[in-house]
Amino acid sequence: MKAINPATNEVIKEYKEYSPEEIREIIGRADEDFRKWRTTSFQHRSALMHKAGGILRKNIEKYARLSTVEMGKTIKESRAEVEKCAWVCDYYADNAKKFLADEIIETDASRSFVAFEPLGMVLAVMPWNFPFWQVFRFAAPALMAGNAGVLKHASNVPGCALAIEEVFREADFPPNIFRTLLISARLVEVIIRDKRVRAVTLTGSEPAGMSVASIAGDELKKTVLELGGSDPFVVLEDADLRACVATSATARMINTGQSCIAAKRFIVVEPMVRQFEEQQTAIMQSMQVGDPLNEETKVGPLARMDLVDDLDRQVQESIRQGARLLCGGKRADRPGAFYLPTVLTDVKKGMPVYEQETFGPVSAIIPVKDTEEAITVANDSDFGLGGSVWTRDPKKGEEVARKIESGAVFVNGMTKSDPRLPFGGIKRSGYGRELSHYGIKEFVNIKTVWIA
């Protein structure tokens, strides 16, 4: 297993994969720690989780640099990601007890209530694009609920995976309550089928999600899936164009466009199209592409060279089908997995950038004639993760938001994840929720207790 710097294509470090024997031993020890951990108080767990958040903040430069070097995220975004992980640790440390308090239900019993108890060991299969955040937004609620966690992280971020295990160990959690497994994807099935593993959460591609769900279903185990997205960014005729365009570029280019909830399809009502094209193109062209460790860099490399190939295929095929290129549309003339910020317009149904998720710095502008067509196009997708609506009329924005088929819609704001709000999708974007009180209740036994 190799960690390769996508900005230089240099091998950072090689890691030895764990053997089946090592995996069985780790799972066994994690299960033993779970039996004790589930009996601990929320007060005890909260103190340790706050300590984990403090360790993240204390070592923010160390973890941010590791993330940038392994997957190419700009250093400023890496710092923000580590800080967000500390936030989610504090959030669940402060709120888990309240979220999982017994719920009294009035029935014909003398006393009846719902209790929320830990399920056991949860396997997390996580992606590379937010190598710390994706894991902590699962781990913080899962551990606070009394569960154990084992992590199969993406193979290109092994250093980040081990660093996360290190955080929990340094925070004095039981040594095996959260463990990283350095393994290839072929061993995931073996772990899911282990009786000591009670549930699975996956963030990743549709094929990976379908595979994990199929195996877990065969074992009758709970799953939460957060898959791809092709989020609509709907610009109505009364939108504040200046604020809208500035946010559109940020929403598209976060993490060099490698985000499931990045805005990808810019659905613009016709009176606004030309101005939107000109202004967004100007912003995209002004973004500095380069070394992600440079504080001034706005656009780093994609995480791997094969991702550059996939993105370029989508762009070139869309152009062949009639999309008009306004800027970019090619690899950057430098070593590494760089692709220039790209804007395509006159995008239509059937083109790859309309139909597929584009995981990189590519904006697809889709002109529409009115609000109703904008809603139709927004919903004309296999995905349903996030979206945004732009209008000067908040009431109209809410009406449109309610008609868009997705797990979240932001009116006059960029789609983002927040520990206080549930996060997840519908359709081929997956099912289940992370974050908020909904997320911590995904991996608990919701037990009815009835007393005569």
Secondary structure, DSSP 4 states (H G I P E B T S, - for coil): -EEEETTTTEEEEE-PPPPHHHHHHHHHHHHHHHHHHTTS-HHHHHHHHHHHHHHHHHTHHHHHHHHHHHH---HHHHHHHHHHHHHHHHHHHHHHHHHTS-EE--SSSSEEEEEEEE--EEEEE--SSSTTHHHHHHHHHHHHTT-EEEEE--TT-HHHHHHHHHHHHHTT--TTSEEE----GGGHHHHHTSTTEEEEEEES-HHHHHHHHHHHHHTT-EEEEE----EEEEE-TTS-HHHHHHHHHHHHHGGGG--TTSEEEEEEEGGGHHHHHHHHHHHHHHSPBS-TTSTT-SB---SSHHHHHHHHHHHHHHHHTTPEEEE--SB-SSSSS-B--EEEES--TTSHHHHS---SSEEEEEEESSHHHHHHHHH-SSEES--EEE-S-HHHHHHHHHHS-SS--EESS-----TTS-B--EETTEES-BSHHHHHTTTEEEEEEEE-
